[in-house]
Every structure is written in structure tokens, then in C-alpha cells.
Amino acid sequence: MMNKLSFIAVLMLSGAALAQTPSPGATPAQAMPPPASTMAPGGAGPAKSAPADTSATAATTTTVSASDKKFVEKAAAGGMAEVQEAQLAQQKADDQKVKDFAQQMITDHTAANQQLTTLAQKKDITVPADLDSKDQKELDKLGKLDGKKFDKAYMKDQVKDHQAMLTLLQKEAKRGEDADLKSFAEQTVPTVQKHLEMAQSDK
């Protein structure tokens, strides 16, 4: 009986020893190399991640020259002044011709201002929100006048202002670097030329 039990015990011990012995060619778990995707060439260590290719998603921006930017700012400020002075003329002018002229200024310059503002937004240019000091001074001066005195002063200012605006537009139309702004100037020149002729005839 003892011999039989001893024989069984020997068999069990032998089986346990065989189960713990690694099979030929097996590699211990801790010796397994990391995934190939994290290894540098030659097994020198973890590879650095390749930089993402952002060329396909990089935004394309057009840099507007300083002269084109200045044109936008001056044209927008001048157009805004034209509209505000014309609105004042609608209230204070004595001559109906002056009021009619002022209404034409509101219609044409409002449209041009909207077009220029849209272009400016596309090109990341901030247009003035308020009149510059010179235009504000003119507006304040006109605000103190009434009737025929207002008519005379307003039309005189309109000749001067449209001469300056025409020169600004013609310069941009000829020398502008941005195609869109140059086209805007070319399209607006005839309108401002007409305004100038109207102001000169009604002065």
C-alpha cells in the first residue's frame, strides 16, 4: 500500500515540475520587446512620434499691404461721414435740390460702404466705427447752421470732400495691390465723379 502511494506521489511531483519548465524556444514575458511601432530603428529605444502633416489643413491667408489697408480705413471713414452729413442735410437744408442731393448721397454711399465693409471683413481689416476728428469737426460745424447758411456750407464741404475721395479712389484704382480693393475703387470712381459734378453745379 505504501509503495503504491509513494509511486503516485512521485508521478504528481514530476507532472508539476514539467508544467513549470518552459518549452524549448519560449521567451519569458518580461523579455518580450515592445510593439514594433514604438521602437526606433535598430532597437535603440522608443521612436519619437512623427509630426502631424498640417499642410493640407493650414489656412491660406492673404496679407494686405499697408497702403491697401490705409485706403480701406480712409475710404470707409469718408463714406461714413458722407452719410451722416447727408442725414443732417435732410433735416436742416432749405433748398429742395440740396435735400435731393443729400438723399442721393445716402443711397449711394450706404451701398458703397456696405460693399467695402464686406471686403474688409474678408481681408481681416477693421473699418473705423466712428468719424475721425476732422470729419466730426465738420459735422459739428454744420449742425450749428440752418436754412440757406447750411445749404451753402454743406455744398461747399461736399465739393471738397468728393475731390478728396475721388483722388483716393483713383490712386487705389491705379496703384492698389489687392485685386478686390482695386476693383472696388475702379467701380466707385464714376459714382463719386458724378457726385462731385452735382455738388459743383449746386454750390
Secondary structure, DSSP 8 states (H G I E B T S, - for coil): -HHHHHHHHHHHHHHHHHHHS--TT---GGG----GGGB-GGG-SB--------TTT--------HHHHHHHHHHHHHHHHHHHHHHHHHHHB-SHHHHHHHHHHHHHHHHHHHHHHHHHHHTT----SS--HHHHHHHHHHHT--HHHHHHHHHHHHHHHHHHHHHHHHHHHHH-SSHHHHHHHHHHHHHHHHHHHHHHHH-
